[in-house]
Amino acid sequence: MTTTISQGHNHRTGNGFPIGALPIPGGVMFTTCIPFRNSLELFIYNKDHDIIDRINMKSHETSTGVYSCIVEGDWEDGYGYSYEADGIKVSDPFMMNTPAVRRFPSGDEPFISSVYTYDFDWEEDKLPHHQYKDIISYQLHVRGFTAHSSSKVKNRGKFSGIVEKIGHMKELGVNQIVLMPCYEFEESIRQKSPVSMDNIDYRTDHSKEKNEKINFWGFANGCYFMPKAAFSTKDPVNEFKEMVKQLHIAGIEVIMRFYFPDMVNPAFIPHILGFWAREYHIDGFFLMGADIPMEMIAADIYLRDRKIYGVFFDKDSITRRKYGCNRNMAYVNADFMNCCRKYLKSDENMLQEFLYRQRLNPPDVHVTNYMTDYCSFTLNDLVSYDYKHNEANNEDNSDGENFNYSWNCGAEGVSRKKSIQSLRMKQIRNALVFLLLAQGTPMLLAGDEFLNTQGGNNNPYCQDNETGWVVWKDNNQSRQIFEYTKMLIKLRMSHPILHPEREFRIMDYAACGFPDLSYHSDMAWNARFDNHLRHVGVMICGKYARLTHTREDDFFYIAYNMHWENHTFALPKLEKGYEWAVKTVTCDENAARIIRQSLAQSADSVTVPDRTIAILTSVECKDNEIREEKRKV
């Protein structure tokens, strides 16, 4: 049945797929799923937001609860639409665009949605498709990453602000970013005392302007098909696509975090992810929620080339299925973080678990490691606070994780004592070594590379201000940590043996005279793991990887000493013509002399100061170099 409407257009029943409001030849097809309603009407608005037509969607039902209507004719710029269900105006749950609305709709004030457009030029955009072993991941919040004036970007807190920071990421060595929720989500937090939402512009630091808590992180119900309008300057769809395109040009993957509360139908989740993969060229997804259909996602043929991160899923049930294992699935959980934090602050009986976490690299499902997360202390705060300080969240400091496994190094918060500052710098370097030399995929928290702090707040979910933002420090200490982080990333990426494809077997399966991984203590090849010990030597054999077709990789010996006393480590003998040399240390230069002097005095051992890591590598013996020079003469 065809009906004439007020603008002279006609409308007819559509085919019911795809869901959303999409231009088609000769008009626009509106398809939505709003079940269990007695009435459902489509409202169409002109550019002045005047209602110019209303259509009974119940007469265009294509399957139970799914309604599809084609409105024929041209769709003018500025036109919008919404729905009314049982007399209540509602936003389209499948909306894909909106005309620059800056806040999430309340129940009585829905979004006026726009039709999704396909006018973006991707210019043959290609996904980087990095292997997990080659990834250096970097987690950030779109607004918080550049909202502070110290970011020195033109479009602070926007998708385009991230583009302006691509140079920083490239210099650091990052090739993947993980975006906290950046689809359209509700920012207001419902409280006992109702707060007016009138005239709130989410492009400003409104949390300071009104006594209201803001859902800064975005873990709430959302409009899952649309980039967040407040993170754009004008056009969220094309600005998000431009961000992705520029990151891909730089060789950086884009991973999106999605949070799905119980109210979201799991059957829609693969459809949502497929939309972002297809329309926005997203490289992968970090999925959060209690009812994530991981088996459906693993089986989805349109997602098999996209990375899928999850806190937990039953990998065995997935791998046993007849469709096989999705090789792009990865665990991201707190086990690595908690273990390494305990070892960092010298807890007892942590040595064996620490070594297990360092080598964990299973073949079927990948592992992503992190030392800090959005819901924890930053790396700077991890070594500066014993206790959380979330008072600004107005929850009597009862929110946030109580078990942070942190140590303030002798003073709570900021300290001017040189000894405390020096110890904190050393502990930060230690933590970076833990992360960047572990065999899983490392994920950094944005700002840790230059000592960003949240003032001890480990749960700034409502802090849309300097506490929750990244403050781009530029001082002597921040530059030291940035350079050290950059050096470790370069070291990892330039040596295949430091990021192997498979987990070490701790055996000589190549019959080369050395196992791929071995442990040592005060005696070579005779490691001790007593519960009171906090130091161990780890040797990684470079013969199990190649730098080039003709050259094997180097040997590495990592001396971990998290004890508060110096320890001497026995060094295994290398093959003839090679000796150990210091590559880098986590202590300051004065303490580093102890390491270098001990190695100069004896080739069989090295003394490492308290709470210090020394990384040694194999080099050709100097005597060999001298003999070679004489032979040439």
N, C-alpha and C positions, 0 to 999 in steps of 0.2 A: 504494500500500500504506500502511495506517495502523497505527501501533504504539502501544500504551499504555505510558506512561513512569511513573516512580516517583511523580510528584506527581499522577497521575490525568489528565494531559493527553495529547493525541494529537499526532502530527506527521505531515506529509505533504510531498510535493515541491512547492516553490514554482515561480514562473515565471522565476526567474533575473534579474530586474531590478526595482528598482535594486539595485546592490551595497551591502552593508552590513547592519546589523541594525536593522530598522525596524518600528514597530508598524503592524499592519494590522487591519481589522475581524475580531475573533475570535481574535487572537493576535499573534505576532511572526514576521516572515520573516527568516531568516538566509541571506544570500547572500555567497559569497566566491569568490575565484579564487586557489587555491594549487595550481598544476599540478605535474606530474611527481612525484607522491607515490604510494606504494603503498597507504597508508592515511591517512585523514583523519577525525577525530572531533570533534564539537562537545561541549564540556563546559559545563554550566549550574550555577551556584553560587547558594546562598542568600546572605542578607545577612551571614552569618558566614563566607562564603567556603568553605563545605562543598560538595562536589560532590553535587548532587542528581539529576543525570541526565547521560548521555553518549549521543550519537546518531552513528551511522555515516553521515557525509556522502557517502561514496562511493555510497550507494544513492539519493542525491538529485542525481545529476549531470544538469544541464540542457543543457550543451554542454561541449566538451572543456575540462577544467580549471575549469569553473564549477559550483559546487554550491549548491543552494538548498533550504532546508527551512523549512516553516512549523510552528512550535510553537503549538498551539492553547491557548486559555485565557488567564486574566489573568496579566500579568507584574508581580510585586510589586516595590515599591520596595526597592532594595538588591540585587536580583538582578544577576548578572553572567554573563559567558561568556568562553570562550577556545577555542582549537583545539589538537589534538595531531596533528602530521603525522609519520608514520613513527616514532611513539613519543616524539617530542620536542614538548613544549608550546610553542606559538607564539601570539603576539598576532594578532588579526585585522588584516591590513594595511589594511583598509578601515573600521576602527573609527571611530566618530563621537563617542563619548563614553566617559568612564571615571569611576568613583566616587572622585574626589578623589585619585587616585594622583599622587604628586609627583615621580616620576622615570621616565625612559625605561627600558623593560624590558631586562634582559640576556637572553642566550640561554636561561638556565635559569630565568628568573623573568619570564614574560610579563605584560603588562598583563591584568588582568581587566577586560574592556570592559563598557560599559553600552549599553542600547538608546537610540537617538537619539529624542528627544522633540520634539514640535511645540507646546509650551505657552507659547511666547513671544508677547507682544502687541506687534507692530510699530507699531501705531497709525497705519496708513496712511503708513508711512515712504516718502519719495520720494528718489531719488538726485539729488544736486545737478546732475549733468551739465554741469560747467563746460567751456567751450571751452578748448583748449590755450593760446590767446593770453591768456586771462584767469586762468590758474592761477599761484598762488604756492605751490610745493611745499615740503615740510618733512620731511626724513628723520629717523627716530628708531628707537631700540631700546626695545621696550616696558619691559623691566626697567630698563635703563640710564637711561631718561629721567627716572624719578622715584625710583630706589632710594636716592639720597643724601638725608640728612636735610635738606639745604638746599632740597629741593624743597617742603617744608612741606605735603605731601599726607597724607591719612589712610592711604590704601592704597598704600604705596610699592612701585614695581616691578610694579604690577598693571594690568590693563586699565582698572579703575576709576580708577587714578591718572592715566591719560591724560584721562579725563573731567574730573577736577579741574583740569586744565591747559588746558581749552578757552578759558577767559578770556584766558590768556596768548597763545594762538594768534590769537584774534580781535583782540586789541589790536595784535599784530604785523602782521596782515594776511594770515595764512596761510589758504588755502582748500582745501588738499589735504595729507594726510600720507602718507608712504611708510613702512610698517612693515617692519623687518627680520624675518626668519623668526619667526613667532609661532604656527605650527602645532606639533604635538608633535614634537620632535626629540631626538636623543640628545645629552646634554650631556657624557658622559664621553669623554675622548680616550684611545684605547688606546695604552699605552706599553710599552716593553720590560719594565719591572718592573710586574707586575700590582698593581693597587690595589683594595682591598676597596671595594665599592659599598654595603655594608650601611648602612642607617639614614641615608642622605644625604637631607636635606630641602632641596630647591632653593629654598625660600623664604628662605633665609639666605645670608649671604656665606660659603659653605662653602669657597671657594678659599683663604681664610685659615686655615680650620680643619684642612685636610688638605693634604699636599704632593702635590697633584694638579692637573693642568691641566684646565681646564673649557672646553668648547666654548660660549663665551658668545654668539657671534654666531648660531649655529644653521645654518651652511651644512654640513649633513650629511644623511644619510638620515633620513626622517621618516615619521610617521603623518600623511598629508597631508589627512585629512578631519576633523581635530579641533584646536581651539585648544589652546595649550599650557597644561596644568593648572597649572603652577607660576606662571603669570602671572595666576592668578585667586585669589580668596580662598576660594572653595568650589566654585562651579558654572562651569566654563570656558565651556560652551556659551552659557548665558544672559548671563553677564557680558560675553562678547565681543559678543554681539548688542546688549546695552544700550549698550556703548561706541560701536558703529557708529551706532545710532539717535540717540544724543545728538550725535555729530559731524555727522550729517546735519541734525539740527535747527539746528545752528550754521552750516550751509552748507559743511561741510568734507567733501571726498571722502576715501575710505579706499582706499589702494593697498597690496597685499600683495606682498612679495618672496617668490618661491619658488625654491628651488634643487633641481634634479633631477639626481642623479648618474646615471652610465651604467646602473646597475642598474634604473632605473625604466623601465618599458615606455612609450615615447612615446605609444602609443595611449590610455593612461589619462590623460595630461596634460589634454586638453580636458575629459574627464569630471570631473577634480578641480577645474579652474577653474570649470566650470559649476555644480558643487555649491556652491562658495563664493559665486558670483554669485547663485545662487537662494536658498540657505538663510541666508546671512549678509549679503546685500545689498552685497557688495563692489563698489566702483566700477571696479576695474582691477587689473592684475597686472604686476609687474616680474619677468620670467622670466630665470633663470640656469641654465646647464648646457650641456654639450657637444652634446646631442642633443634640442633643443627643436623640436617639429614646428610651426614658425611658420605654414606654409601651411595645415595643418589647423586651427590656432587662428584664422587669418584668415578661413577659410571657415565656421567654426562659427556657425550662425545664432543660437545662444543667447549668444554672446560679442560680437556685432557692435556692441552699444551699450556695451561695457566698454572701458576704455583698456588697451592692451597695450604695455608697455615692454620693450625688449630691447637688449642691448649691441650685437648685430649680427644682421641678417637680410637676406636677399636680397629687397629691396623690388621689384625689377624682375620677378622670377619671380612674386611675389604679385600685382602690379598687372596682369600680362599674363593672369592666369587669367580664365576666363569669368565667374566670380562677382564680379569687380571688386575694387577696392581697399578694404580696411578702413581707413576714414578715422581710426580711433582708434589707429593704431599709431604708435609713437614710438621714435626712437633715444635711448639714454642711454649715452654713452661718454666716454672721458677726453680726447678731442681738444680740446674747449674748455678744460678744466682745464689741460692741459699747456701749451697755447699762451699762455693768459692768465697763468699763473704765470711763464713765461719773460719775457713783456713786463713784468710787474709788477716783476721784479728787474732790469730794464733790459738784458736780453740783446740782442745785435746781430741785425739782420735779422729782426725779428719783426713789423714794422709791418703789412705787407700781410696776413699770415696772421691777425693779431689783428683787423683790420678785417673780414676775411672771416668769422671766427667770430662777430663782433658782429652782422653782418647776416643770417647764415644762418637761413633760415626757409622751407624748401621746401614746396611746395603739396601734395605727395602723401603724404609721411611726415614726421611732426613731429620736432622736435629738442628735447631737454631738456638744459639746461646746468647745470654745477655747478663750483664752485671748490674744494670740499672734499668728501670722501666718507668713509664708515665706514672704509675701508682706506687712509687717508692722514692727513697732518697735519690737525688742526683749523685754523681760520683764525688763531687766536692762535698756534699752534705754527708755522704757515707763515712767520710773520715773526719767529719767536724762535729757530729752530733751522736750522743748516746741514745737520745730520746726524740720522738716525734714532737713537733711544735706546730700543731694544727689549730691553734686558738682562733686564728682569723676566720676559720670556717664556721664559727659560731655553733659548735656542737660539743662544747666543753672538752675539747681535745679527745673525744671518745671515738672519732672516726679515724679511718686509716689503719694500716697494719701496725700491730704492736710489736711484732717480731721482725726487726730490721737487720739484726746481726751486724750492727755497726759499732764503730769505736771512734771516739772523738780525739784520740791521740793525746789526751791530757787536759783538754779544756773544752767546755761546751760552747759551740759557736765560734764566732770570729776571735782569733787570738793574734797578738802582736809578738809573741815569743818566737824567736828565730828557731829554737829547737823544735817547737811544735809545728811551725810552718814547714820546716825541712822534713820532718817525719811524715806529715800529710802529703807532701809532694811525692815522697818515696812510695807511700801506700797507694797513691793514685796510679803511679807508674806500674806498681806490682799488679794492680787490678787490670790495667790495660794489657799487660802481658798474659795474665790468666785468660782474658777474653780472646785476644787476637792470635794467640798461639795454640788455642784449643782446636780440635779437629772439626768440630761442627761449624756451622755458618755463624759468624759473629754479627750481632746487632747492637750498634751504638745508640745511645740516647742523645738527640741533638743538644748541643751545648756542653756536653761532658768534655769535649775536646778543648774547651777553653775555660773550664772551671765555672760553669753556670751554677748558681745556687737558688734554692727555693726557701732559704732561711730556715731549713729544718722541717718544712711542711712536706709530708710524704703523701699527701692526698689533696692537691690543689684543684680538685674537680670544679670548684666554683670560683676560682681566682682568675678572672679575666683582667689581670693587672700584672704588675712587675713580678709578683710572686710566681704566677703561672706562666709568664712569658720567658723566652730566652733573652737574657741580657748579654750582648756581645762584648765580652771583656777583651781589652787589649792592653795588657800590662806585661811585665817581665815574666811573672809566673804563668799567666795564661798562654803566652807565646811558647814557653818551655814545654808545656803539656801538649799544645797543638803540634809542635814539631816532633815531640816524642810519639804521639799518636800516628802522625803521618809516616814517621820512620818505621814503626812496627807494621803498619799496613803495607808499606812498600816491601819490607823484608818478607812478610808472609806471601805476598803476591809474586815476588820475584824468585821464590824457591818452591817448586812443586812439592817437595817433600814436606813442607810445612802446611800444605792444604791438599792432602791426597784425596783421591776419589773413594778409596775404601779404608776401612778401619784397620789400624795396625794389628798384626797377629801376635806380636811379641815372640817371634821365632825366625830362624834363618831359613825361610822357605825358598830363597833364591840361591842358596849354597854359596854365598859370597864371603862367609867367615864372620858375619855380623847379623844379629837379628834386626828386624826393621825398627823395633823399639826395645829399649832395655833400661833397667833401673839400677842405681848405684848409690852407695852411701860412703862411709869412711873407708870402705873396701870396694874396689871395682868388681862388678858382676855379683855383688853380694849385698843387695839392698836390704834394709831393715825397715819394717813398718810397725814397730811397737806403738802402742796407743799414745805414749807420751812424746813421740818424736814429731818434729815439725819441719824437717828438712829432708830433701831427697834430690838425687841427680838423675836427670832423664836424658838418655842419648837417643837421637834419631839418626838413622843411617841413611845417608844420601844415595847409596847404591840402589835404592828401591824407587828412584825417580831420576829423570834426566833433565838437565838444563838445556841441552841441545841433543841432536842425534848422536853426537860423538863424545859428549861430556856428561858424566854423572853429576848429580847434585852434591852439595857439601854435607859433611856430618855436622850435627848440632848437639851441643851439650847444654842443657838448661839446668842450672843449679838453683833450686828453690830453697830459700831459707827464711821461713816465717817464724823462727824462734827469736827470742830477744837476746840471744847470744851469738857470737861468731861461730862458724863451723867450717871444718876442712873437708872437702869432697875429694875422693879418689877419682882420677880420670882414667878411663880405659885407654890402652895403647891403640893408636891409629895405625893404618898400614904404613909400610916403609916410605919415607919421604915426606910425611905429613906430621904436623903438630897442631896443638890447640892454641887459639888466639882469642882474645876478648873481642866480642862483637859489640855488645852494649850491656850496660848495667842500669839498675833502677835507683841506685844511691847517688849522692852528690859526689863531686870530684875528689874531695878529701878521702871519703871512704873508698872510692874506686881504686885509690892507690894501693890499698891492702890487697885487692884482687890481683892487680897487675904485678905487684912485687912478688906475691906468692907464686904466681905462674912463671915469672922470670927465674925464680930460684929453683923450681922443680917442675918438670914436665909431667909429673905423675899425680899432682894434686893442685887444688886451688882453694884458698881460704876466702869465704864469703861473709861479709859483715851481717849483723843482725837485721832481720826484716828486709832482706835484699834478694833480688834475683840477678844472677849473672848469666848471660847468654854467650857461649863460646862457640866457635866454628872452626872447622879444619882448614888449614892453610899449608902451602908447601913450606918445608923447612928452609930456614935462611941459609944453612950450610949448603943445601942443594943449589940455591941461587948463586952462592959464591963459586962453587965448583963449576957451574954452567958458564959463569963469566970467564973463569980461567981457561976452560976448554975452548971458548970462542977465540981467546987471545992466542 
